[in-house]
Each structure stands twice: as structure tokens, then as C-alpha cells.
């Protein structure tokens, strides 16, 4: 395959990933806003976050790390534009970096080796969760303009729920990835 053809395929596949992330976010927007699981962790965050993380894992595995990183970073910007992102815009790039880290860690740890995918999902989920757990409150406190109550709510929202949604997305991806491999071999 020519280099130009690979570039076109990469762009097309990454665009499909971005479209799926937008679809996941729109599905989340259709869910009732007041449906809370625990604290500020809502059904919307559970569904949207899990689906977005699934897309990140799948596209990292099948298209490559760069695709996952691009989709991950853009997903936070798109969520903000759709109206389901964090209320404080300064958090948007931090969330994008957390998503990019998830794709990067998963891709680097698993590579193309199927036997490393489960530990790679777990490690990627833990690293993303830890990153957001530390960085979101730090950014909010550094701003100094966000109400303490909002800092507390956003700090919880971007803590353990991020690990939960990343692990759920990873489990979904571990079901999807081998099936996509079979389809790829058959075509």
C-alpha cells in the first residue's frame, strides 16, 4: 500500500472515531440530566464516558496510538461544544490530555499483542484516573475564580468515576477489538 493511501485511510478512520465520539456524546445528552449514581457521578457521565473510552481503546488498537490521541483530545473539545463538557472551560484541555494519556498508555503497553490488552486497559484506566484526579483540582484551584462548592463537585466528578468509565469502556473494547480483527482478515 502506498504512503498516500495509508494517510488517507488513517484520516478516514480517525474521522470515523471522531464521529462515534460525537454520537456517544449526543446519546449522553439525551439521557435525563438529574439521574445521579453517586455524588456528581451521573448516568450521563457513566454512559457517555464509557462509550467515549471504548472508542479510544478500539481506535488506538486498530488505527494506532496517534489516532486514539487525536480522538481523545478532540472529544473533550467536542463535549464542550455540545454542552456536556465541564462547566469550567479551563478543565477542557486537561480532560483532553487525560483521554490522550489513556490512548497513549494503552497503545504503548499493548502494542499489537492481544495477551497484553487486559493489563493495558487496567493500567491506562488507572493512569487516566490518577492524572485527572490530581490535575483537575489543581487547575481549578489555580484559577482562583471557581466557587469552592463547584471545585469540590468537579474534583469528585473527575476522580474515581473516570476510572470506572475507563474500565467499562475497556471491557467493551476488549469484546469489540477481536471481532474487528476477524472482519479485517476476512476482507
DAZI-V195051 format. One line per field, one symbol per residue. ss: DSSP state (H for helix, E for strand, - for the rest). burial: 1 if it has 16 or more other C-alpha atoms within 10 Angstrom, else 0. Layout:
ss = ???
burial = ???
//
This chain:
ss = --HHHHHHHHHHHHHHHHHHHHHHHHHHHH-----EEE--EEHHHHHHHHHHHHHHHHHHHH--HHHHHHHHHHHHHHHHHH------HHHHHHHHHHHHHHHHHHHHHH---HHHHHHHHHHHHHHHHHHHHHHHHHHHHHH----HHHHHHHHHH--HHHHHHHHHHHHHHHHHHHHHHHHHHH-
burial = 0000000001001100110111011101100000000001111111111111111111111111111111111111111100011100001101111111111111101110000011011111111111111011100100000000001001111111111111111111110010000000000
//
